[in-house]
Amino acid sequence: MNNFIYAASPWVIIGMAVVALVASRAKRKDNDEKKDNYMTEGMCIGICLGVALSSSGIDQSLGISLGMLIGEIIGMNIKK
């Protein structure tokens, strides 16, 4: 069962990232003016937290990718 989870998780993460980016672009098209957000900063902080969490027992690549995805989603929702 662990092998299946490790094999399927990158595809699930890629799908979630694509959905987040498409939703962000659709939200941006609704507004006439371009609004900046903290997506890049959120991704960087998420990667750092993912590396820190990987020392607690999860796989490092899984921790980095999940941290980046969660940080990206949180950063997209915070306006500058």
JOTA-V994231 format. One record per residue. N is the residue number from 0. NEAR is the number of other C-alpha atoms within 8 Angstrom. Layout:
BEGIN
n:N near:NEAR
n:N near:NEAR
END
This chain:
BEGIN
n:0 near:4
n:1 near:5
n:2 near:6
n:3 near:7
n:4 near:8
n:5 near:8
n:6 near:7
n:7 near:8
n:8 near:9
n:9 near:9
n:10 near:7
n:11 near:8
n:12 near:11
n:13 near:8
n:14 near:8
n:15 near:9
n:16 near:9
n:17 near:8
n:18 near:8
n:19 near:9
n:20 near:8
n:21 near:8
n:22 near:8
n:23 near:9
n:24 near:8
n:25 near:8
n:26 near:8
n:27 near:10
n:28 near:7
n:29 near:6
n:30 near:7
n:31 near:6
n:32 near:4
n:33 near:6
n:34 near:7
n:35 near:6
n:36 near:10
n:37 near:12
n:38 near:12
n:39 near:8
n:40 near:9
n:41 near:15
n:42 near:15
n:43 near:10
n:44 near:11
n:45 near:16
n:46 near:14
n:47 near:10
n:48 near:10
n:49 near:15
n:50 near:11
n:51 near:8
n:52 near:10
n:53 near:13
n:54 near:8
n:55 near:6
n:56 near:6
n:57 near:9
n:58 near:7
n:59 near:10
n:60 near:6
n:61 near:11
n:62 near:14
n:63 near:15
n:64 near:11
n:65 near:11
n:66 near:15
n:67 near:15
n:68 near:13
n:69 near:10
n:70 near:16
n:71 near:13
n:72 near:11
n:73 near:10
n:74 near:14
n:75 near:12
n:76 near:8
n:77 near:8
n:78 near:8
n:79 near:6
END
